[in-house]
Amino acid sequence: MTSKQRAYLKGLAMDMDPIMNIGKSSVTPELVTAVDEAINKRELIKISVLKNCIDDPRALANVIAERTHSEVVQVIGKKIVLYRKNKDKSKIELPK
């Protein structure tokens, strides 16, 4: 992913609300499945890491991205933004 594409996705994610929360149980198989389904539907999602989660948000983002075959767009504070292009019907057209 180029920096231009990343900047475009960051701009799209700025107006989004987090659709999932990561709590004290951290990354579970159920969470990974839910994130995978959400990315299939939306392509770009924002996840919030709650205060009771002791893990580092950047490390959590990398683990979730690896398990869902997505890319980490950004991690700011306790917010994670992930992207994966939908192969069937892409909603987001990335700049070249």
C-alpha positions as CSV (number, residue, x, y, z in Angstrom):
1,M,0.0,0.0,0.0
2,T,1.4,3.4,-1.0
3,S,1.5,6.4,1.3
4,K,-1.0,8.1,-1.0
5,Q,-3.5,5.2,-0.6
6,R,-2.9,5.1,3.1
7,A,-3.6,8.8,3.4
8,Y,-6.8,8.4,1.4
9,L,-8.0,5.6,3.7
10,K,-7.1,7.6,6.8
11,G,-9.3,10.4,5.5
12,L,-12.2,8.0,4.9
13,A,-11.8,6.5,8.4
14,M,-11.8,9.9,10.1
15,D,-15.6,10.2,10.0
16,M,-16.2,6.6,10.9
17,D,-17.3,5.4,14.4
18,P,-15.6,2.2,15.8
19,I,-17.8,-0.8,15.1
20,M,-16.0,-3.1,17.5
21,N,-14.4,-3.0,20.9
22,I,-11.5,-5.0,22.3
23,G,-11.8,-5.6,26.0
24,K,-9.9,-7.4,28.7
25,S,-10.2,-10.8,26.9
26,S,-8.0,-9.2,24.1
27,V,-7.9,-11.1,20.8
28,T,-10.1,-14.1,20.8
29,P,-11.1,-16.4,17.9
30,E,-14.6,-15.0,18.0
31,L,-13.2,-11.4,17.7
32,V,-11.1,-12.4,14.7
33,T,-14.1,-14.0,13.0
34,A,-16.2,-10.9,13.7
35,V,-13.5,-8.6,12.3
36,D,-13.1,-10.8,9.3
37,E,-16.8,-10.7,8.5
38,A,-17.0,-6.9,9.1
39,I,-14.0,-6.3,6.7
40,N,-15.7,-8.5,4.1
41,K,-18.7,-6.3,4.2
42,R,-17.2,-2.8,4.7
43,E,-13.6,-3.1,3.5
44,L,-12.5,-0.4,6.0
45,I,-13.3,-0.7,9.7
46,K,-12.3,1.1,12.9
47,I,-11.8,-0.8,16.2
48,S,-11.6,0.7,19.6
49,V,-9.4,-0.8,22.3
50,L,-11.0,-0.3,25.7
51,K,-9.1,0.9,28.8
52,N,-9.4,-2.5,30.5
53,C,-7.3,-4.2,27.8
54,I,-3.7,-4.2,28.9
55,D,-2.2,-5.1,25.5
56,D,-0.6,-2.6,23.2
57,P,-3.0,-1.4,20.5
58,R,-0.2,-1.5,17.8
59,A,0.6,-5.1,18.7
60,L,-3.2,-6.0,18.7
61,A,-3.6,-4.3,15.2
62,N,-0.7,-6.4,13.8
63,V,-2.1,-9.7,15.2
64,I,-5.6,-9.0,13.9
65,A,-4.3,-7.9,10.5
66,E,-2.2,-11.0,10.2
67,R,-5.1,-13.3,11.1
68,T,-7.7,-11.6,8.8
69,H,-5.2,-11.0,5.9
70,S,-5.9,-7.3,6.1
71,E,-3.6,-4.2,6.3
72,V,-3.2,-1.8,9.2
73,V,-4.0,1.7,7.9
74,Q,-3.3,3.4,11.2
75,V,-3.2,3.1,15.0
76,I,-3.9,6.4,16.9
77,G,-4.2,6.1,20.6
78,K,-6.6,3.2,21.2
79,K,-8.2,3.3,17.8
80,I,-7.2,0.8,15.0
81,V,-8.1,1.2,11.4
82,L,-7.9,-1.9,9.1
83,Y,-8.5,-2.3,5.4
84,R,-8.9,-5.3,3.0
85,K,-10.1,-5.0,-0.6
86,N,-13.2,-7.1,-1.3
87,K,-12.4,-9.2,-4.3
88,D,-16.0,-9.7,-5.4
89,K,-17.5,-6.2,-5.1
90,S,-15.1,-3.4,-4.1
91,K,-16.6,-0.3,-2.6
92,I,-13.5,1.8,-2.1
93,E,-11.5,2.8,-5.1
94,L,-7.9,3.5,-4.1
95,P,-5.9,6.2,-5.9
96,K,-3.0,4.9,-8.0
